[in-house]
Amino acid sequence: MDAEVSVRSLIERGDVFNNVKGLTAEEIFKSLSSLTDFPPAANGEDILTELLEREKVLSTAVGNGIAIPHPRRPLIGNPDDQRIYVCFPETPVGMGAPDSRRVHAMFILLSANSQSHIKALSELARLFRNEDFRRLLETQPSKQSLLDAIDNM
């Protein structure tokens, strides 16, 4: 991940969706695919399939009501097309989190290579350790509010 590619820029390229309908991770992912256009070179159906397959292998819920769904392999060829879609389900979703909490915030990570993927996960982990940031996520902030919070950390 280049120095200028950060979680902030990935969210800026992606989007934030509030009150996403669905009672399961699969329903949330399907809702997302109807809400957004995926990157030009990526096939939305492949992304949906990969997200579901990844959840079958091991839950992407990390605790504190947060999950980081991502494909098992990079589906984005161009680093400029990497992004994060932040989804706030209308109803928190059970995803088998280590702390058993239902997920109220999903950071769907689409990366071009494993180096970018690992760096984004590391930066997300740093953000998620901040209690104020976690509290903000519970309010389903707008995209701009989320970006402002990241800027202020």
DOZAFI-794118 format. One record per residue (C-alpha): x, z, y; residue number from 1; residue in one letter. Coordinates in steps of 0.1 Angstrom, whole numbers. Example, Ala and Ser with C-alpha at 12.3 -4.5 7.8 and 13.67 -1.06 7.14 Angstrom:
// DOZAFI-794118
pt c1 123&c3 78&c2 -45&n 1&res a
pt c1 137&c3 71&c2 -11&n 2&res s
//
This chain:
// DOZAFI-794118
pt c1 0&c3 0&c2 0&n 1&res m
pt c1 15&c3 -10&c2 33&n 2&res d
pt c1 20&c3 16&c2 60&n 3&res a
pt c1 -9&c3 2&c2 79&n 4&res e
pt c1 -32&c3 3&c2 49&n 5&res v
pt c1 -46&c3 38&c2 47&n 6&res s
pt c1 -78&c3 54&c2 35&n 7&res v
pt c1 -91&c3 51&c2 70&n 8&res r
pt c1 -84&c3 13&c2 71&n 9&res s
pt c1 -99&c3 9&c2 36&n 10&res l
pt c1 -131&c3 26&c2 47&n 11&res i
pt c1 -131&c3 5&c2 78&n 12&res e
pt c1 -129&c3 -27&c2 57&n 13&res r
pt c1 -156&c3 -13&c2 34&n 14&res g
pt c1 -186&c3 6&c2 46&n 15&res d
pt c1 -206&c3 38&c2 45&n 16&res v
pt c1 -240&c3 39&c2 29&n 17&res f
pt c1 -264&c3 69&c2 34&n 18&res n
pt c1 -293&c3 79&c2 12&n 19&res n
pt c1 -285&c3 54&c2 -15&n 20&res v
pt c1 -313&c3 53&c2 -41&n 21&res k
pt c1 -305&c3 61&c2 -77&n 22&res g
pt c1 -306&c3 91&c2 -101&n 23&res l
pt c1 -276&c3 81&c2 -121&n 24&res t
pt c1 -241&c3 67&c2 -113&n 25&res a
pt c1 -253&c3 33&c2 -128&n 26&res e
pt c1 -283&c3 32&c2 -105&n 27&res e
pt c1 -261&c3 41&c2 -75&n 28&res i
pt c1 -236&c3 13&c2 -84&n 29&res f
pt c1 -265&c3 -12&c2 -88&n 30&res k
pt c1 -279&c3 -1&c2 -54&n 31&res s
pt c1 -245&c3 -6&c2 -38&n 32&res l
pt c1 -243&c3 -41&c2 -52&n 33&res s
pt c1 -275&c3 -50&c2 -34&n 34&res s
pt c1 -264&c3 -33&c2 -1&n 35&res l
pt c1 -231&c3 -50&c2 4&n 36&res t
pt c1 -212&c3 -82&c2 0&n 37&res d
pt c1 -181&c3 -75&c2 -21&n 38&res f
pt c1 -147&c3 -91&c2 -11&n 39&res p
pt c1 -148&c3 -129&c2 -13&n 40&res p
pt c1 -126&c3 -133&c2 -43&n 41&res a
pt c1 -143&c3 -105&c2 -62&n 42&res a
pt c1 -173&c3 -109&c2 -85&n 43&res n
pt c1 -199&c3 -83&c2 -78&n 44&res g
pt c1 -211&c3 -83&c2 -114&n 45&res e
pt c1 -175&c3 -78&c2 -126&n 46&res d
pt c1 -171&c3 -49&c2 -102&n 47&res i
pt c1 -203&c3 -33&c2 -114&n 48&res l
pt c1 -194&c3 -37&c2 -151&n 49&res t
pt c1 -159&c3 -23&c2 -145&n 50&res e
pt c1 -172&c3 8&c2 -126&n 51&res l
pt c1 -196&c3 15&c2 -155&n 52&res l
pt c1 -169&c3 10&c2 -181&n 53&res e
pt c1 -146&c3 34&c2 -162&n 54&res r
pt c1 -173&c3 61&c2 -161&n 55&res e
pt c1 -177&c3 57&c2 -199&n 56&res k
pt c1 -140&c3 64&c2 -205&n 57&res v
pt c1 -138&c3 94&c2 -182&n 58&res l
pt c1 -159&c3 107&c2 -153&n 59&res s
pt c1 -145&c3 99&c2 -118&n 60&res t
pt c1 -161&c3 131&c2 -104&n 61&res a
pt c1 -133&c3 153&c2 -91&n 62&res v
pt c1 -153&c3 183&c2 -81&n 63&res g
pt c1 -169&c3 198&c2 -49&n 64&res n
pt c1 -196&c3 171&c2 -51&n 65&res g
pt c1 -172&c3 142&c2 -48&n 66&res i
pt c1 -164&c3 113&c2 -71&n 67&res a
pt c1 -139&c3 84&c2 -68&n 68&res i
pt c1 -154&c3 56&c2 -89&n 69&res p
pt c1 -130&c3 27&c2 -94&n 70&res h
pt c1 -124&c3 -1&c2 -119&n 71&res p
pt c1 -99&c3 5&c2 -147&n 72&res r
pt c1 -79&c3 -25&c2 -136&n 73&res r
pt c1 -74&c3 -42&c2 -102&n 74&res p
pt c1 -102&c3 -68&c2 -95&n 75&res l
pt c1 -90&c3 -76&c2 -59&n 76&res i
pt c1 -62&c3 -101&c2 -57&n 77&res g
pt c1 -55&c3 -101&c2 -20&n 78&res n
pt c1 -43&c3 -68&c2 -5&n 79&res p
pt c1 -63&c3 -76&c2 27&n 80&res d
pt c1 -95&c3 -74&c2 6&n 81&res d
pt c1 -89&c3 -38&c2 -6&n 82&res q
pt c1 -115&c3 -14&c2 5&n 83&res r
pt c1 -135&c3 18&c2 0&n 84&res i
pt c1 -172&c3 20&c2 0&n 85&res y
pt c1 -185&c3 55&c2 7&n 86&res v
pt c1 -219&c3 61&c2 -9&n 87&res c
pt c1 -240&c3 92&c2 -2&n 88&res f
pt c1 -268&c3 93&c2 -29&n 89&res p
pt c1 -302&c3 103&c2 -17&n 90&res e
pt c1 -303&c3 127&c2 -46&n 91&res t
pt c1 -270&c3 142&c2 -59&n 92&res p
pt c1 -260&c3 127&c2 -92&n 93&res v
pt c1 -248&c3 144&c2 -124&n 94&res g
pt c1 -215&c3 128&c2 -134&n 95&res m
pt c1 -198&c3 154&c2 -155&n 96&res g
pt c1 -176&c3 169&c2 -128&n 97&res a
pt c1 -151&c3 196&c2 -138&n 98&res p
pt c1 -169&c3 222&c2 -117&n 99&res d
pt c1 -203&c3 209&c2 -130&n 100&res s
pt c1 -215&c3 202&c2 -94&n 101&res r
pt c1 -237&c3 172&c2 -88&n 102&res r
pt c1 -220&c3 144&c2 -68&n 103&res v
pt c1 -232&c3 139&c2 -32&n 104&res h
pt c1 -203&c3 117&c2 -20&n 105&res a
pt c1 -188&c3 87&c2 -38&n 106&res m
pt c1 -156&c3 69&c2 -26&n 107&res f
pt c1 -157&c3 36&c2 -45&n 108&res i
pt c1 -121&c3 24&c2 -44&n 109&res l
pt c1 -113&c3 -13&c2 -49&n 110&res l
pt c1 -75&c3 -18&c2 -48&n 111&res s
pt c1 -53&c3 -48&c2 -54&n 112&res a
pt c1 -26&c3 -31&c2 -75&n 113&res n
pt c1 -16&c3 2&c2 -90&n 114&res s
pt c1 7&c3 12&c2 -62&n 115&res q
pt c1 -21&c3 8&c2 -36&n 116&res s
pt c1 -45&c3 26&c2 -59&n 117&res h
pt c1 -23&c3 56&c2 -65&n 118&res i
pt c1 -14&c3 60&c2 -28&n 119&res k
pt c1 -51&c3 58&c2 -19&n 120&res a
pt c1 -60&c3 84&c2 -45&n 121&res l
pt c1 -33&c3 107&c2 -32&n 122&res s
pt c1 -45&c3 104&c2 4&n 123&res e
pt c1 -81&c3 110&c2 -7&n 124&res l
pt c1 -70&c3 141&c2 -26&n 125&res a
pt c1 -54&c3 154&c2 6&n 126&res r
pt c1 -86&c3 148&c2 25&n 127&res l
pt c1 -107&c3 165&c2 -1&n 128&res f
pt c1 -86&c3 196&c2 0&n 129&res r
pt c1 -98&c3 202&c2 36&n 130&res n
pt c1 -129&c3 224&c2 36&n 131&res e
pt c1 -141&c3 210&c2 70&n 132&res d
pt c1 -139&c3 175&c2 56&n 133&res f
pt c1 -158&c3 185&c2 25&n 134&res r
pt c1 -185&c3 201&c2 46&n 135&res r
pt c1 -188&c3 170&c2 67&n 136&res l
pt c1 -194&c3 149&c2 35&n 137&res l
pt c1 -224&c3 171&c2 28&n 138&res e
pt c1 -240&c3 159&c2 60&n 139&res t
pt c1 -239&c3 122&c2 50&n 140&res q
pt c1 -219&c3 112&c2 82&n 141&res p
pt c1 -220&c3 78&c2 97&n 142&res s
pt c1 -191&c3 54&c2 92&n 143&res k
pt c1 -178&c3 62&c2 127&n 144&res q
pt c1 -181&c3 100&c2 122&n 145&res s
pt c1 -162&c3 97&c2 90&n 146&res l
pt c1 -134&c3 76&c2 106&n 147&res l
pt c1 -132&c3 100&c2 135&n 148&res d
pt c1 -129&c3 130&c2 111&n 149&res a
pt c1 -100&c3 112&c2 93&n 150&res i
pt c1 -84&c3 105&c2 127&n 151&res d
pt c1 -86&c3 142&c2 136&n 152&res n
pt c1 -69&c3 155&c2 104&n 153&res m
//
